[in-house]
Amino acid sequence: MKRFKKKYERAGVLKEFRKRAYFVKPSVDSRLKRSRCKRRAQRANEESNS
């Protein structure tokens, strides 16, 4: 069971399923992507400063 679960996670099946659960408009998707990148950059900046 563990092997199956790991293989399942590595394949990205759950991620794909969540992504296809509902439609996200391309404009909203790009906005979310930008905010994720901004947040990631802020975290990286905070870690490098400390």
C-alpha positions as CSV (number, residue, x, y, z in Angstrom):
1,M,0.0,0.0,0.0
2,K,2.8,2.4,0.9
3,R,4.5,1.8,-2.5
4,F,1.3,2.5,-4.3
5,K,0.6,5.7,-2.4
6,K,4.1,7.0,-3.1
7,K,3.9,6.2,-6.8
8,Y,0.4,7.9,-6.8
9,E,1.8,11.0,-5.2
10,R,4.8,11.2,-7.5
11,A,2.7,10.9,-10.6
12,G,0.8,14.0,-9.6
13,V,-2.6,12.4,-9.9
14,L,-4.1,14.2,-6.9
15,K,-2.7,17.5,-8.0
16,E,-4.2,17.1,-11.5
17,F,-7.5,16.0,-10.0
18,R,-7.7,19.1,-7.8
19,K,-6.7,21.3,-10.8
20,R,-9.5,19.9,-12.9
21,A,-12.2,20.0,-10.2
22,Y,-13.4,23.4,-11.4
23,F,-12.6,25.8,-14.1
24,V,-10.4,28.8,-13.4
25,K,-10.4,31.6,-15.9
26,P,-7.0,32.3,-17.5
27,S,-6.9,35.9,-16.2
28,V,-7.6,34.7,-12.6
29,D,-5.1,31.9,-13.0
30,S,-2.3,34.4,-14.1
31,R,-3.2,36.7,-11.2
32,L,-2.9,33.9,-8.7
33,K,0.3,32.8,-10.3
34,R,1.8,36.3,-9.9
35,S,0.7,36.5,-6.2
36,R,2.3,33.1,-5.5
37,C,5.5,34.2,-7.1
38,K,5.5,37.4,-5.2
39,R,4.9,35.5,-1.9
40,R,7.7,33.0,-2.7
41,A,10.1,35.9,-3.5
42,Q,9.3,37.6,-0.2
43,R,9.9,34.4,1.7
44,A,13.2,33.8,0.0
45,N,14.2,37.4,0.7
46,E,13.3,37.1,4.4
47,E,15.3,33.9,4.7
48,S,18.4,35.4,3.0
49,N,18.2,38.5,5.3
50,S,18.1,36.5,8.6
